[in-house]
Amino acid sequence: MKFSQFIKKWLYDIDGYYANFKAIGKEGDFYTSVSVSKFFGGAIANYLISLIDKKELSKSVDIFEIGAHKGYLLADIIEFIYTLRPELLNSVTFNIIEPFEALQKVQKEYFKSSFGEAIKLNHFNSLKDIRSKEGFVISNEIFDAFPCELIYKDKMAYVENFNIDFLNMDSFTKDISKKYGIYKGEVSLGFEKFAKDLYEAFDSCLFLSFDYGDLEIRNDFSIRVYTEHKVYPLFDKELDLRKAFKKSDITYDVNFSHLIDAFVEAGFKKESFKTQLVALVDFGILDLLEIVKNKKGFNAYLREANKVKTLIHPAMMGERFKMVSFKK
């Protein structure tokens, strides 16, 4: 089978890695910005409020998260809206796009334990189920989990009995690799369809997404497996592919040039492309820390500042992670 089919089974089969709840953080296979600090969601909430204040979004905007895991990010956004502009909770809506029933259940339980009956959470199985006049749509680390082909020179990867061989390349993969000058690395599948479905789901929409990757092509394999906070390149001899299959996370760096082109071709306008450091500072994350210092004291400020440092320090997540936003 093509490598893209293999990774799709790995992550999205009924018994795949993402089909059921997995711990993130110290107990899990990997960390995300959401698991590092609530202020990641807080900065997004602050940015959302600023857009409403500038009348770039209405007070009745539909807020969506795609790829919400347990729902921590959306819940953090809600907490900060409650702190900064509580009256908005009566006018905006909160929504998660989640295809897996098991994860929908986990998200509902988490929201109930966090907010009781105060917040109504709506679920949608896919973008095709949505018809919204106005959306503010967020995602964190979803594009690095899209199925991909692996290419080397003029060949692409196929998997049989957990052995990877490079054979003839199909026409789509050949076209994308030629367009972006890729002769060794990953070619993502599904960017075009995702962008088209998102465009059709909303009359107007601001979509922003955080992920790791670059505009430039490295021409090397970035694909890797995370298991218990250890990282193994896919072709590492120490990695037992059969054992890792569906049990560990597999991911790769996003080709943001390909992603941006897919969204522009679907009809979106690219709003911005920034490092996570620049984006979160622009969103007001440092202002939120000042609020903590003024209201809760220096020790509370220091605790949160150390977590935020991981999000924005150039040597940590600040430069490696990027934020891209698109507008319809």
C-alpha positions, 0 to 999 in steps of 0.5 A, spaced: 500 500 500 502 507 499 505 510 505 499 515 505 494 509 506 499 506 511 499 512 515 492 513 515 490 506 518 496 508 523 492 514 525 485 514 523 482 507 523 477 505 528 483 502 533 488 507 530 492 512 534 487 518 534 481 514 534 481 514 542 483 519 547 491 519 548 494 523 554 498 529 552 504 532 557 508 528 562 504 522 561 503 522 554 507 521 548 508 528 546 507 535 548 503 541 545 502 548 546 496 547 549 499 542 554 504 547 556 500 553 558 493 555 558 495 562 556 496 559 549 488 559 549 488 565 553 492 569 547 487 566 542 481 569 546 485 576 547 486 576 540 478 574 538 476 579 543 480 585 539 477 583 533 470 583 536 472 590 539 474 592 532 468 590 529 472 585 524 468 579 527 461 580 530 459 578 537 455 572 535 461 569 531 461 561 531 467 559 534 470 552 532 476 548 534 478 542 529 482 537 532 480 538 539 483 532 543 480 533 549 477 540 548 483 543 553 484 549 548 477 551 547 476 550 554 482 555 555 479 560 550 472 560 554 476 561 561 479 567 558 473 570 555 469 569 562 475 573 565 476 578 560 469 579 557 464 575 560 458 578 556 460 575 550 459 568 553 452 569 552 452 571 544 458 567 541 457 559 540 462 554 541 463 548 537 468 542 535 469 538 529 470 531 531 469 525 527 471 520 533 465 518 537 469 516 543 473 523 543 466 527 542 464 523 549 471 525 552 470 532 550 463 533 552 465 530 559 471 535 560 466 541 558 461 538 563 466 537 569 469 544 567 463 548 566 457 544 568 451 547 564 453 554 563 457 552 556 453 549 551 458 545 546 456 543 539 459 537 535 460 536 528 462 530 525 466 534 519 466 540 515 461 538 510 456 538 516 457 546 517 453 551 514 455 558 518 454 565 517 461 567 520 466 563 523 472 564 527 476 557 526 482 555 530 486 548 530 493 546 533 497 541 530 492 538 525 496 538 518 502 535 521 497 529 522 495 529 514 496 523 510 503 524 506 507 520 501 514 519 502 518 521 496 526 519 494 528 522 488 523 520 483 520 514 487 515 514 492 514 509 498 510 503 499 509 499 505 508 491 505 509 487 512 512 493 515 517 494 510 518 500 506 520 500 499 520 506 494 517 504 487 513 508 482 511 515 483 503 517 482 501 523 478 499 527 484 505 526 488 510 527 482 506 534 480 507 537 487 514 534 488 516 538 482 512 544 484 516 545 490 522 542 488 522 536 493 526 530 491 527 527 499 521 528 504 514 528 505 508 530 500 501 532 504 495 529 501 488 533 503 490 540 504 486 542 497 480 538 500 480 541 507 481 548 504 475 547 499 471 544 505 472 549 510 471 555 504 464 552 503 462 551 510 462 559 512 459 565 509 465 568 512 471 565 516 477 567 519 481 560 520 488 560 524 492 554 525 499 553 529 504 547 527 511 546 526 514 546 519 517 552 514 516 555 507 522 552 505 523 545 503 529 542 507 529 536 502 530 531 508 525 526 511 522 529 517 517 524 519 518 521 526 515 517 531 513 519 538 513 514 544 513 516 551 517 522 549 522 519 545 523 521 538 525 516 533 526 518 525 522 513 521 528 510 518 531 509 525 534 502 526 532 502 533 524 503 531 520 497 531 515 499 526 510 493 527 510 495 535 509 502 534 503 502 529 497 505 532 500 505 538 505 511 538 504 518 534 507 519 527 508 526 525 512 530 520 514 538 518 508 541 515 510 544 508 507 551 509 508 553 502 503 547 499 498 549 505 498 556 503 497 555 496 492 550 497 488 555 501 489 561 496 487 556 490 480 555 494 479 562 495 481 564 501 486 570 502 492 569 506 492 574 512 499 572 516 504 567 517 508 568 523 513 564 528 509 562 534 513 567 538 511 573 534 503 571 533 502 570 541 506 576 543 501 580 537 495 576 540 497 579 547 500 574 551 505 578 555 499 583 557 495 577 560 501 575 564 501 583 567 494 582 569 496 576 573 502 580 576 497 585 578 491 581 580 495 575 583 502 577 585 509 576 583 509 568 585 503 567 580 506 571 575 513 567 575 509 560 575 505 562 569 511 566 565 516 560 566 510 556 562 509 561 557 517 562 556 516 555 553 511 557 548 515 563 545 522 562 547 526 561 540 530 555 542 523 552 545 517 552 541 517 560 539 521 559 532 520 552 530 512 553 531 508 557 526 502 560 525 498 561 519 491 565 518 486 565 512 480 569 511 474 569 507 
